[in-house]
């Protein structure tokens, strides 16, 4: 925990940007009957019944200090999907930095082995050498600021019925572009000192 909190306290360095990464499923649901439109004094009415159209995975990476984020919708959440998303971060979004300081949870797909399953060894090592990984602890995914972005994404965009993959892709892209244009940042204030006070029950006790 303290490792991640110390990373968040680093001053902004464009050569080693701190980027938070996370993923979340989104169930695709289509209306069976068209919603009744908004009327004076009455909100839109939506039928409880819906058609299930499967689930898609949403990768989200954000650089909190710069107010930037990227989103990618994938059919699944496999090791290869994660590896290709990291490759895109390295080669497309951060081609000129020394290293990406990457904060993410300790999921079994978030490993160098995933890169080696997706790419040839030389390419996998090239990508891995461009990132500096910091894992959030078990049951500590709330320390990942990408979860803050997912919360905003849900409230502003995806917390409603989205019928198909293309609509999901278009909607999250529009949300991303608008939020990036606003350079919306995350003001993280929970520090290691706070953790030692508020979460002291998580620390081992020394006796003697």
GIBEL-V513665 format. One record per backbone hydrogen bond with DSSP energy under -0.5 kcal/mol. CO is the residue of the C=O (numbers start at 0). NH is the residue of the N-H. E is the energy in kcal/mol with one decimal. If there is no record, write none. Layout:
CO:NH:E / CO:NH:E
//
This chain:
0:4:-2.3 / 1:5:-2.4 / 2:6:-1.6 / 3:7:-1.9 / 4:8:-0.8 / 6:9:-1.5 / 12:15:-1.5 / 14:97:-1.9 / 14:98:-1.5 / 16:18:-0.6 / 16:100:-2.6 / 18:102:-2.8 / 19:61:-2.4 / 21:59:-2.8 / 23:57:-2.4 / 25:55:-2.5 / 26:28:-0.5 / 27:52:-3.0 / 29:50:-3.0 / 35:44:-1.8 / 38:41:-2.6 / 41:38:-2.4 / 44:35:-2.6 / 48:31:-0.9 / 49:51:-0.5 / 50:29:-2.7 / 53:27:-3.1 / 55:25:-2.8 / 56:58:-0.5 / 56:73:-2.8 / 57:23:-1.9 / 58:71:-2.1 / 59:21:-2.3 / 60:69:-2.9 / 61:19:-3.0 / 61:63:-0.7 / 62:65:-1.0 / 62:66:-1.5 / 62:67:-1.5 / 63:185:-0.8 / 67:62:-3.1 / 69:60:-2.6 / 71:58:-3.1 / 73:56:-2.8 / 77:81:-2.1 / 78:82:-2.5 / 79:83:-2.4 / 80:84:-1.7 / 81:85:-2.4 / 82:86:-2.3 / 83:87:-1.9 / 84:88:-2.0 / 85:89:-2.5 / 86:90:-2.9 / 87:91:-2.3 / 87:92:-1.6 / 88:93:-1.8 / 93:96:-0.8 / 98:100:-0.6 / 99:101:-1.1 / 99:131:-3.0 / 100:18:-3.0 / 100:102:-0.6 / 101:133:-2.6 / 102:20:-2.7 / 103:135:-2.0 / 104:106:-0.8 / 106:109:-1.6 / 108:110:-1.5 / 110:113:-1.3 / 110:114:-0.8 / 111:114:-0.6 / 111:115:-1.7 / 112:116:-1.5 / 113:117:-1.2 / 114:118:-2.4 / 119:123:-2.7 / 120:124:-2.5 / 121:125:-1.9 / 122:126:-2.2 / 123:127:-2.5 / 124:128:-2.4 / 126:129:-1.4 / 127:130:-1.3 / 129:99:-2.7 / 130:132:-0.5 / 131:101:-2.2 / 133:103:-1.8 / 136:139:-2.3 / 139:142:-2.1 / 140:143:-2.0 / 142:144:-0.7 / 143:146:-2.0 / 144:147:-0.6 / 144:148:-1.4 / 145:149:-2.2 / 146:150:-1.9 / 147:151:-1.9 / 148:152:-2.9 / 149:153:-2.5 / 150:154:-2.2 / 151:155:-2.6 / 152:156:-1.9 / 152:157:-1.9 / 153:158:-1.8 / 157:159:-2.1 / 161:28:-1.8 / 163:167:-2.0 / 164:168:-2.9 / 165:169:-2.6 / 166:170:-2.6 / 167:171:-2.5 / 168:172:-1.8 / 169:173:-2.1 / 170:174:-2.1 / 171:175:-2.6 / 172:176:-2.6 / 173:177:-2.1 / 174:178:-2.5 / 175:179:-2.7 / 176:180:-2.2 / 177:181:-1.4 / 178:183:-1.8 / 179:182:-1.3 / 184:186:-0.5 / 185:187:-1.2 / 188:190:-0.7 / 190:194:-2.3 / 191:195:-2.2 / 192:196:-0.8 / 193:196:-0.8 / 193:197:-3.3 / 194:198:-2.2 / 196:199:-0.8 / 198:201:-2.2 / 199:202:-1.3
//
